[in-house]
Amino acid sequence: MKTWIVGSVLLFGLCAAAWPQDGPNPAGSETVARPRKKPDAAAPDTSGDSSLSKIPSKLSPKVKDEALPDVSFKADTSIVTVDVSVLDNKGNPIPQIPRGNFRILEDNVPQTLTQYNVGQAPITVALVLEFSNRFQSYWSQGWYQTLQAAYGFTQTLRPDDYVAIIAYDLRTEILADFTNDKSKIAEAMSRLRIPAFSESNMFDAITDTADRMSKIEGRKAIVLVTSGIDTFSKITYDKTRKSLQESAVPLYSIGILQLARELAEARGANTIDFLQGDNELRTFAKETGGQAFFPRFMQEMPNAFAAINQAMRNQYSLGYSPTNQAKDGKYRKITVQLVNPATNEPLRVSDAKGKPIKYTIIAKPGYTAPRPVE
């Protein structure tokens, strides 16, 4: 109990250090929830309107075409890249897996691996935080857990990583654009003080963020801190799944208020909405090549942060030219396997003592083929 009080006081001090406004405040802040306008030659120039601009990436130039994520086009040949994490049963990455042990299937058809890269690399992360009066009212347990998770994750970032801080309730706001400036990150965090609305439009927030990140090059991800409940989004759950699949941006989620839900359920409260939300987060993570975490205690948060960092940094980047070159706009299923090339059987991985290790392969499950250019 004493530890919680001390942590709360320290956290309160961090928030109070920069107290310029009750955040997030829509006035003067760009919103990622605003839909993009299609180009119209007759329309007036709105390039000076910051509320209509995309989230810019300082790691890649602006891309004006509509090429699909993770696919680069050269002449009539496309290269599909797949970032793969191989984790043991404790969530630690398994390094030094040779190129010949990877096998990729597209719609159950084996593909020829043409690219193979391994090693750590800087990451670009959008930290998306639920911050509504429904679960993050001032000084509530949800408020405390959300800030602890946000501050804790940003502390794991390295100097060459870029992060954007995004908060959502009824609206979605960029509190800090992609930056590695710690002062700007701290300024954004200081705005997380008193939420304005009780609505939590999670689907709108993550789909628009993923769409805007789809053109960013390099290793990228969305880290979502949320209750998992969506109350008033314009976009549906099914459309959210499809949008996340097409954007191909891995989503890592941290579900908060787990212990509070268990206590409420023990008292006879209905927690079906939370269970549904948790299942949706698991689905989003699985279908984008990310992971979902549901810590019951604050002491479990660092383990979740470490697992997310390891999964994002220690990846194998694989590439292949698909045998199916049809530009039909259809969804293609990807399966990544580890095999023994001599026997074509599943690869057996052992520890230093020769004991077999159970491992998990994390990768995006597919992509949408390009459509013909009209």
N, C-alpha and C positions, 0 to 999 in steps of 0.2 A: 504493500500500500504506500509506503514511504517513497519507494522508487517511482511509482506512478505519479505521486504529487510532485516530486522533484522534476521528473520529465515534463510534466504539464507546465510547471513554472518556467522551465527553460524554453519550452515551445512557445509559451505565451510571450516571453521576452523577445524571441525571434520575430514573432508577428508584430509586436508593438514597436520594434526598433524602427520600422519604416511604416508609418501610419497615414499615408497620404490620402487614402480614400477607402470607403467600404467596398470591398471587392467581392466578386468581379463586377465592374461598373460598365454598362454598355456604352456610356458616353465616351466618344473618342477612341473606342477599341474596335479593331477589325474583327469581324465574325466569320468563322469558318462554316457556319450553318447556312449562309446566304447562297442560294444556288447560282451557278455560273450562267452568265448570259451568252447565248450563241452570237457569233459575229454577225453584224448587220451593217452593210455598207451605208444604209440610210440613217442609221442610228447616230446620235451625237457621240463625240469622243468622251469616254468616261475614264480614261487612263489616269486622270488625276484624282479619282475617287478611291481612296485607300480601302473603303469597305468592300470594293468589288475585286480587289487583287487577290491572287493566290498566295498561299504560304510559300515564300521564296526559299530556295535551298542555296546555301553558301558553298555547297560541295559540288554543284553541277550547274551548267548553264540552263536558262529557261528553254523549254521545249514547246514548240508551237504546234507540232503535229499531234495526231491522235494515236500514235503507236501504242500498242499494249505494253503493260509493264513486264520487265524481265525478258523481253524479246527484242533483239536488235536485228535490223534488216539490212542485208547487203545483196543488191541485185534481186534475184528471185528466191534467195535462200534465207531462211530464218534460223537463228540460233536461240534455243531455249536454255536459260540458265536456271539452275535449281540449287538453292542453299540448303545444305543438309547438316543436321546435328545428330551425332550418335552418342547416346548417354547410357551409362551403366545404371544398375538398379538403385543407386544412391543419387542419381541426377548429375553425376560428374561426366564431363566429355571424355570420350575414348579417342586418344590421338593416334597419329601415325598409321592410319589405315591406308594401304596402298591403293593406287588407282584401279588396279586390276580386280579388286574385290568388290567394286561398286557395279551394280547393274541397274539400268533404268528401263522401265517399260512404259510406253505410251499407248493407252487403250489396249493393254496386254500384249503389245508388239515390242520386242526387244529393240533398243536403240543403240547406236554406236557413240560411245563417249568421245567427244572431241576436245573438251576442256576439263582441266582438273587443277584446282588451286586450293591450297590449305594454309591455315595460319590465322593469326589474330589481325583484326583491322578495326579502324575507327567506326563508330556507329552513329547513325542519325535517328533520334528517338522523338516521337511526339508523346509527351506525358499527358494523358487525357484524364481529368479528374471530375467525378461527380461532385457537385458542390451546390446542393439544393437545401431548402429549408425543411424538406421532408425527413432527411436523415442526417444532415450536417448543420442543424441549428446550433447557434453559438454556444460553445463549451459543452456540447453533447458528446457522447461516446463516439458517434459517427464522425463528428467534426474532428475530434482528437485523432482517431485512427486514420482519417484521410490525410491530415497534415503530417502525421508521423510517417505514413507511407510515402508521401510526396517528398518530404525532406530526406528521408532515408534513401530513396532511390537516387535522387540527384547527387547524394554524397558518393555513390558508387561510380559516377561518370569520370572519365579520364580527360585530361586537358585537350585532347584532339577530338573528343566526341562533341556532337551538336545536339541540342535538345530544344524543343518548343514546349511551353507550358500552356495547356488548353483546359479551360473549365467549362462545365455546362450545367444548366438547370433548365429553364424554359428556353433559353437561348444558349448558343455556344460562342465562347469568346477566346481569342488568342491573348493570353496575358503576357507572353514573351515569345517572339518569333525565334526561329532557329538560331542559337547562339552557344558559344562556349565561354561567354563572359559571366563569371560567377556573380558579379554585382547585378546584372540584369536578371539572372535567375532568382536571386534573393529578393529583388524588387517585385518580381511577379508573385512570389510566394507571399509577400507581405499583403497582397490584395485579397488573399483568401481569409477574410475576416467574418463578415456576416452575409449569408446568402440572401438573395432577394425573392426567389420564387420557390414554391413547393414542387413544381413539376420537374421531372428528370427525363429529358429527351435523349436517352442514350443512343438509340438507333441513328438519329439524325447526326449526332456528334461524331460517331466512329465512322460512318459511311462517308461523310464529307471529308473528314481528316484523311482517311485512306485514299480517297480519290485524288486529293491534292498531293499526297505523298507518292503516288504511283509513278510519277515521272522522275523522282529523285534517284540518282545513281548510288551504288554502293550498298552497304549493309544498313538496313533501315527496319524500324519496327514501331508499333504502337504499344505503349504500356498503359493499360486502363485500370484505374482504381475506382471501384464502383460497388454499389449494392446489388447490381444486376437487374434492377427493376426499371422498366421503361414505362412512362405514364402518358405521354402526349405527343410522341413523335409523328411526323407526317409520313415517314417511310415505315413499311411493315417489316416484321421479322424475316419473312421469306425474301423480300427484296434486299434486306440488309445482308443476308447470307450471300446472295448472288453478287451484290456489289463488292463485298469483301473478297470473294473468290476472284473476281475479275481484276481487282486492284493488286492482288498478290503481295500485300504488305502483311507480314506476320503480326499477329495480335497476341500480346501477353496480358492476362488479366489477373487482378488481385481482388477477390471478393471480400468485402469488409462485413463486420457485424455478425460473424459466424457464431460466436459464443452467445451473443445477445439473442440470436434466433433460437438457439437450443434452449435457453432459459425460458423464452416466451412459449416455445412449443411444450415445454414441461408444465407450464401453467395452463395449457389447453388452448393457446392462441393458434390461429390459422396461419401457417407459414408457407402455404402452397405457392404464393407468388415468389417468395425467395427461392424455393426449390426450382421453380421454373426458370428463374433468372440464372441460377447456377448452371443449369443444363444448357441454357443458351450461351453462356460464356464458354463452357467446355466445347460446344459445337463451333463457335467462332474460332477458338484456338486451334482445334483439330483441323479445320478446313482451310486455315491460312498458314499452317506450319508453325504455330506458336504454342503456348502452354497456358494453363489456367491454374491458379493457386488460391486456396481457401484457408488462410491461417486463422486459427481459433484464438491465439494469444499474440500479443505484440512481440514477444520474444521470437516468434516464428517468422517475422517479417524479413530479417536479414538473410535467412536461408532462401526465401523466395527471391530477394534481390540478387543474391549470388547465383542462383540457378538461372535467372533471366540473363544476367551478364555472361555467364559461361555459354549459354545456348546461343546468344547472339554473336559472341566474339569467336568462339572456337568452332567454326563451321568449315565444311568442305563445299567449295563452289564447283558445281558440275555443269557442263554444257553439252548439248547435242543438237544436231540438225535433224529434225523429225522426218521420218520416212513419209509421213502424210503431210504433203506440202499444200493441200487444198486450203484456200482462203475462203472458208465457209462460215466463219463466225461461230463455230460450234465449240462446246466445251470438251477438252481432251483430258482424260484421266492419267495422272502420273503415279507410278509406283517405283519406289527406290528400295533396292534390296542389297544385302551383303551376301556374297556367295564365294565359294571356293571354286576358282576357275577350272581346276583340274577335274573336279567331280560334279560341278554345277549344283552342289548342295549348299544349303545355308551355311554361312561362315561361322565357325566356332571360335569364340573369343575367350581367352583365358587370362587369369591374373598372374602375378609373379610366382605364385605357388602352383600354377598349372590347373587351378580350379576354374570351371566354366563360369562365364559372366553372362547374365541375362542383360540384353541391351535393347534400347528403344531407338528407332530411327524417326527423326522429326523432319518433315519436309512438306512443302505445299503439295496438296493432292491433285493439282491440275491447273490448267490455264485455258483461256478462251482464245481460239485461233483468230487471226486477223480476218477482216472482211475484205472483199475485193474493192479496189480503189475505183471509184466511179469517175 
